Amino acid sequence: MDAVLLCLDSGTTTVKAAAFDRCGRMVAIAHRENSALRRDRVHVEQDMTVSRDDALAVLRACVEQLTGRVEGIVLTAQGDGLWPIDAQGQPVGPAMTWLDGRARALAAAPERMAALEAIEEVTAARPTAASQSLQLLWLQQNDPARLAQIAHVLRLKEWLFLSLTGKLMAEPSAALPVWGDWRNGQMSGVVQDQLGLTRGIELLPDFTPVGDCRASLSAQAAAAIGLPAGVPVLLGPGDVQATLIGLGLGGQTGVTRASIFGTSAIHACHLPDPAAMREKPAGAMVQRFVMGEGYLCFHPCFNGAALLQHVNQLLPGAAPTHAPSYSGVVLHPFFEPGGERAPFTAPHASGAAFGLTAATTPAQITWAAREALAFIARTSHDMMNAPTGTLALGGGLAGDADFAGFIATVMGSDVQRSTSGHAGLHGLAAIGARFLLGADDATIARDWLRAADETIAPQQGAIAAYAQSKFGVFSQLIGAVAPFWQTLSTVRDQAEHLTKDQPA
């Protein structure tokens, strides 16, 4: 029987599994909507049991399509957030996801600024509402009884690894930007001390580098998936790094930077030395590249393709448009309750629209939202001083050729788009090929990193002039409005209290 690698990517929107043969070809795939996510204003949580069951279900659905022997399982999942378990390895209530906004005020408190800056000096990233550290502080201040029950705090991928193997393990690349020193790769007590956490790094699992962080599939999980017990399970890096690898960043010649537009947006480049960045906002992150030398420097935005869903909800009855509808409308895309993490680190950031008239159409507003995402990408890559070259575009919005063309025009560079939406799975497969099958760099680049579907060149002439002019206005308006974000947040809180106080 042909041997295959089985890959699992449990994202915020979709849970996916795929199988790859030894030539890097995808031979089976299964997916389902993330049914565990729960939104209630600033509370954005996930039921941990449902998250586990979703993962087991897609793995089983993928296995049922196979005739070959599974040589290993490689997994990743959405990055930040707090996934708490007790001493028996059972969930302590729902997980606080990376979109949860309850710790927003903690990230914005003036009296905490010095502590956050001291943490950023060590970790290269300032804590935000998405960070485990501030979420733990929120529990310490608001739900100490629940905090007392917690024996370990995990990320989703570590919870799924525990569910598959019964082993409590973690790899450091995703945790270092929150808890560690990016220079020496070690966890640091600075974060806990600066925030005044009564419990912190002692709640983290033991860390083992990617490649060595592996265990055997348990009998219980094997029965649920339909595999024999004992199959090796490899814990990959976070979904961001896995997707960037799948897009060819750091592995394919000419690909020097990448942007991913999933639920959130990620803008990244591969640098030998992070000091080469022109500007590093507090929400930027630095991770060691798990497939070779250097670092991945990236801006993890709270606001990505989900912006289009939010905008469409504000325009009931309007059909979403993909075709360009150029206008004088400028939209600021900060709709998530946690504000924004990068390239503007602002827990109170909120959306805005400018240039509206009675003649404005819904199509112009929805296209302005796409333009805003392109402008944020340009801002991020400029700040990172990303090397010139091709921009690899991934995520659901990569399937929109008009959007890809507008980004190419705004960036002034070729855009290489992958429309399958499975870059994270391809990245996991490449990681599995390296650490489970022993493939070298040349083999991985040739067989395991999928070629892009299309390369789009920047547009010239009037469209290019329009894009550059509008990017300038977009940037100036952010500078003008940002000083009012916190005041607007206060007014919004007042309005919510008024709504709650109104009689039924």
HELIX and SHEET records of a PDB file:
HELIX    1   1 MET A   48  VAL A   63  1                                  16    
HELIX    2   2 ARG A  104  ALA A  108  1                                   5    
HELIX    3   3 PRO A  110  ARG A  112  5                                   3    
HELIX    4   4 MET A  113  THR A  123  1                                  11    
HELIX    5   5 GLN A  132  ASN A  142  1                                  11    
HELIX    6   6 PRO A  144  GLN A  149  1                                   6    
HELIX    7   7 LEU A  156  THR A  165  1                                  10    
HELIX    8   8 LEU A  176  TRP A  179  1                                   4    
HELIX    9   9 VAL A  190  LEU A  195  1                                   6    
HELIX   10  10 ILE A  201  LEU A  203  5                                   3    
HELIX   11  11 ALA A  219  ILE A  225  1                                   7    
HELIX   12  12 ASP A  239  GLY A  246  1                                   8    
HELIX   13  13 PRO A  274  ALA A  276  5                                   3    
HELIX   14  14 ALA A  306  LEU A  314  1                                   9    
HELIX   15  15 PRO A  362  MET A  384  1                                  23    
HELIX   16  16 GLY A  396  GLY A  399  5                                   4    
HELIX   17  17 ALA A  401  MET A  411  1                                  11    
HELIX   18  18 ALA A  423  PHE A  435  1                                  13    
HELIX   19  19 ASP A  441  THR A  443  1                                   3    
HELIX   20  20 ILE A  444  TRP A  448  3                                   5    
HELIX   21  21 ALA A  462  VAL A  481  1                                  20    
HELIX   22  22 ALA A  482  PHE A  484  5                                   3    
HELIX   23  23 TRP A  485  ASP A  501  1                                  17    
SHEET    1   A 6 MET A  26  GLU A  33  0                                        
SHEET    2   A 6 THR A  14  ASP A  21 -1                                        
SHEET    3   A 6 ALA A   3  SER A  10 -1                                        
SHEET    4   A 6 ARG A  69  ALA A  77  1                                        
SHEET    5   A 6 PRO A 232  LEU A 235  1                                        
SHEET    6   A 6 ARG A 214  SER A 216 -1                                        
SHEET    1   B 5 LEU A  37  ASP A  40  0                                        
SHEET    2   B 5 HIS A  43  GLN A  46 -1                                        
SHEET    3   B 5 ALA A  95  THR A  97 -1                                        
SHEET    4   B 5 GLY A  81  ILE A  85 -1                                        
SHEET    5   B 5 HIS A 152  LEU A 154 -1                                        
SHEET    1   C 2 GLY A 180  ASP A 181  0                                        
SHEET    2   C 2 GLN A 186  MET A 187 -1                                        
SHEET    1   D 7 MET A 285  ARG A 288  0                                        
SHEET    2   D 7 TYR A 295  CYS A 301 -1                                        
SHEET    3   D 7 ALA A 265  LEU A 271 -1                                        
SHEET    4   D 7 VAL A 255  PHE A 261 -1                                        
SHEET    5   D 7 THR A 390  GLY A 394  1                                        
SHEET    6   D 7 VAL A 415  ARG A 417  1                                        
SHEET    7   D 7 GLU A 454  ILE A 456 -1                                        
SHEET    1   E 2 VAL A 330  HIS A 332  0                                        
SHEET    2   E 2 ALA A 352  PHE A 354 -1                                        
END                                                                             
